[in-house]
């Protein structure tokens, strides 16, 4: 999947006025930060050698175009595929540019969300949000393309990854919007009362998943990554109807930072919290 989104580390063109004011205030108060990390995540990110700088956000409200489709044909809907990818990339780029304005090395705990609103049936808002971080000792952890690294790993997984001798390069993704052919009336009659595989449907969904996975892998290869961890594969219709579905693959591309990869042994943790959620509980689960 190719994209024409350009990246400018000094740009705030896509950031609203109040967003620029917020970033400027945070630069003037280097000891103050905001974060969507939990307490445990915050402490583990600190232990990994990174200081949180602030919450960074990228957003794009995008008009999703119309594409014709053949009723009885399995096919990728290229217009919709490109629209969904480009809108996410715009949001990611603006989030990274905000992180650059704060002097960050990367963004952890990234979330990508898609929202729709009643006032625009053909519109969707794409949001990227995460916590910008900087290495406390000034070690360079940016991606090979010069951008801040991005990762959707939790604070715990981020700490574990670094401790084991790997580092995140970037959040990589691939998608495919696919039309699954309707079955003809004759085939519908043939299957009544029978257990049987539906090869047409099976192949359609299989192809669409493979396209999304392949494109995610291509992004990781461009980052010179060794592999991708924490891969997730989402399937959503986004209101296009029952026979149109988007397959979205996303994960964190990683690279080793040393030859030995010693993984800390797991430790047993017994919580003293009440299993029913009441405060003051002291029963073991």
C-alpha positions in Angstrom: 0.0 0.0 0.0 1.5 3.3 -1.0 0.5 6.7 0.4 1.3 10.3 -0.6 1.2 11.7 2.9 4.3 13.8 3.5 5.9 14.3 6.9 7.3 17.6 8.2 8.8 17.5 11.7 8.4 21.3 12.0 4.9 21.4 10.7 1.8 22.3 12.8 -0.4 23.0 9.8 -2.9 20.3 10.7 -3.0 21.2 14.4 -5.8 23.6 15.5 -4.9 26.9 17.2 -5.7 25.6 20.7 -3.7 22.5 20.1 -0.6 24.6 19.1 -1.1 26.7 22.3 -1.3 23.5 24.4 2.0 22.2 22.9 3.7 25.6 23.4 2.7 25.6 27.0 4.0 22.1 27.5 7.4 23.0 25.9 7.6 26.0 28.3 7.0 23.7 31.3 9.3 20.7 30.7 8.5 19.1 34.1 4.8 19.0 33.4 3.2 16.2 31.3 -0.1 14.6 30.4 -0.6 10.9 29.6 -3.2 8.3 29.0 -0.9 5.6 30.5 -2.2 3.8 33.6 -0.2 4.2 36.8 1.6 0.9 36.3 2.3 1.7 32.7 3.7 5.1 33.5 6.1 3.7 36.1 7.3 0.9 33.8 7.9 3.3 31.0 9.9 5.4 33.4 11.8 2.3 34.5 12.6 1.6 30.8 14.4 4.9 30.7 11.7 7.1 29.0 10.1 10.2 30.3 6.5 11.0 29.2 6.2 14.5 27.6 2.6 14.8 26.8 -0.5 13.4 25.2 -0.4 13.8 21.4 -3.3 13.6 19.1 -3.9 13.5 15.3 -7.3 13.7 13.7 -8.8 13.7 10.2 -12.4 13.9 9.2 -12.6 12.2 5.8 -15.3 11.8 3.2 -15.5 8.2 2.1 -16.2 8.1 -1.6 -18.6 5.8 -3.4 -17.5 2.9 -5.5 -19.7 0.7 -7.6 -19.5 -3.1 -7.1 -20.8 -6.2 -9.0 -23.5 -8.0 -7.1 -22.3 -11.5 -7.7 -18.5 -10.9 -7.8 -15.8 -11.1 -5.1 -13.7 -8.0 -5.4 -11.6 -5.5 -3.5 -13.1 -2.0 -3.5 -9.9 0.0 -4.2 -11.5 3.4 -3.7 -12.7 2.5 -0.1 -9.4 0.7 0.7 -7.3 3.8 -0.2 -9.6 6.2 1.6 -9.5 4.2 4.9 -5.8 3.9 4.7 -5.1 7.5 3.8 -7.3 8.9 6.5 -5.6 6.8 9.2 -2.1 7.8 7.8 -3.1 11.5 8.0 -4.1 11.1 11.7 -0.9 9.2 12.5 1.3 11.8 10.7 -0.3 14.7 12.6 0.1 12.8 15.9 3.8 12.2 15.1 4.3 15.9 14.2 2.8 16.9 17.5 5.3 14.5 19.2 8.2 16.1 17.2 7.1 19.6 18.5 7.6 18.3 22.0 11.0 16.9 21.2 9.9 13.3 21.6 11.7 10.1 20.5 8.5 8.2 20.1 4.9 7.7 21.0 3.7 4.7 23.2 0.3 3.3 23.8 -1.1 4.5 20.4 -4.8 4.0 19.8 -6.4 4.3 16.3 -10.1 4.9 16.4 -12.8 5.5 13.8 -16.0 7.4 14.6 -19.1 8.3 12.6 -21.6 11.1 13.3 -25.2 11.7 12.5 -24.4 15.0 10.8 -22.3 13.3 8.1 -23.4 9.9 6.9 -20.6 9.8 4.4 -18.0 11.2 6.8 -15.8 9.4 9.3 -13.4 10.8 11.9 -10.0 9.0 12.2 -8.2 9.7 15.5 -4.7 8.7 16.6 -3.8 9.3 20.2 -0.8 8.3 22.4 1.8 9.5 24.9 4.9 11.1 23.6 8.1 10.0 25.4 11.8 10.8 25.3 14.7 8.8 26.5 16.1 10.2 29.7 19.7 9.7 28.7 19.3 11.1 25.2 19.7 7.8 23.4 18.3 8.0 19.9 15.3 5.6 19.5 13.7 7.1 16.3 12.7 5.0 13.4 15.1 4.7 10.4 12.8 7.1 8.4 13.6 9.9 10.9 10.1 9.9 12.5 9.4 9.3 16.1 8.8 5.6 16.7 5.2 4.6 17.4 3.8 1.6 19.2 0.5 0.3 20.4 2.1 -1.8 23.1 1.0 -1.4 26.7 3.5 0.1 29.1 4.1 -3.4 30.5 4.8 -4.8 27.0 7.0 -1.8 26.1 9.1 -2.4 29.2 9.4 -6.1 28.5 10.4 -5.6 24.9 13.2 -3.2 25.8 14.4 -5.3 28.7 14.6 -8.3 26.4 16.8 -6.4 23.9 14.4 -5.2 21.3 13.0 -1.8 20.4 9.9 -0.6 18.5 10.3 1.0 15.2 6.8 2.0 14.3 3.1 1.1 14.2 2.5 -0.7 10.9 -0.8 -1.4 9.3 -2.5 -2.8 6.2 -6.1 -2.9 5.2 -8.5 -4.2 2.5 -12.1 -3.3 1.9 -13.7 -6.2 0.2 -17.1 -6.9 -1.4 -18.3 -10.5 -0.8 -20.4 -11.7 -3.6 -24.1 -12.6 -3.0 -25.0 -16.1 -3.8 -27.5 -16.9 -6.6 -30.9 -18.2 -5.9 -30.1 -21.6 -7.4 -27.1 -22.1 -5.0 -29.3 -21.0 -2.1 -31.9 -23.7 -2.9 -29.1 -26.4 -3.2 -27.8 -25.8 0.4 -31.1 -25.8 2.2 -30.9 -28.4 5.0 -27.3 -29.4 4.2 -24.0 -29.0 6.1 -21.5 -27.7 3.6 -18.7 -25.2 3.2 -19.4 -22.1 1.2 -16.2 -21.9 -1.0 -17.2 -18.5 -2.5 -17.5 -16.8 0.9 -14.5 -18.7 2.4 -12.2 -17.6 -0.5 -13.4 -14.0 -0.4 -12.7 -13.5 3.3 -9.4 -15.4 3.1 -8.2 -13.2 0.2 -9.2 -10.0 2.0 -7.3 -11.0 5.2 -4.2 -12.0 3.2 -4.2 -8.6 1.4 -4.3 -6.7 4.7 -1.6 -8.9 6.3 0.6 -8.6 3.3 0.4 -4.8 3.2 1.2 -4.6 6.9 4.2 -6.8 6.4 5.4 -4.6 3.5 5.3 -1.5 5.8 7.4 -3.3 8.3 10.0 -4.3 5.7 10.3 -0.7 4.6 11.1 0.2 8.2 13.9 -2.5 8.1 12.2 -4.4 10.9 13.0 -7.9 12.0 9.4 -8.7 12.8 6.0 -7.5 14.0 4.6 -8.2 17.5 1.2 -7.9 19.0 -0.6 -8.2 15.6 -4.3 -7.6 15.7 -6.8 -8.2 12.8 -10.0 -6.3 12.9 -13.1 -6.9 10.8 -15.6 -4.1 10.5 -18.4 -3.1 8.1 -18.4 0.7 9.0 -22.0 0.8 7.9 -21.4 -0.2 4.3 -23.8 -3.1 4.4 -23.6 -6.8 5.1 -21.5 -7.8 2.1 -18.8 -5.1 2.3 -16.2 -5.5 5.1 -12.9 -4.0 5.9 -10.0 -6.1 7.2 -7.5 -4.0 9.1 -4.2 -5.5 10.3 -2.0 -3.6 12.8 1.0 -4.3 14.9 4.4 -3.0 16.2 7.4 -3.5 14.0 10.5 -4.3 16.1 14.3 -4.5 15.8 16.9 -6.1 18.1 19.2 -3.6 19.9 21.6 -6.3 21.2 22.5 -9.9 20.4 21.5 -11.5 23.7 17.8 -11.5 24.5 17.5 -12.4 28.2 13.9 -12.4 29.2 13.1 -11.7 32.8 11.5 -14.7 34.5 7.8 -14.3 35.3 6.9 -13.6 38.9 3.8 -14.7 40.8 1.6 -11.8 41.8 -1.4 -12.3 44.2 -3.8 -9.4 44.3 -5.4 -8.3 47.5 -8.3 -6.6 45.8 -11.8 -7.8 46.4 -12.8 -9.9 43.4 -16.2 -8.3 43.5 -14.6 -4.9 43.0 -15.5 -3.6 46.6 -12.8 -1.4 48.2 -11.1 -2.8 51.3 -11.3 -6.4 50.2 -8.6 -8.7 51.4 -9.6 -12.1 50.0 -7.3 -13.9 47.6 -8.7 -14.7 44.1 
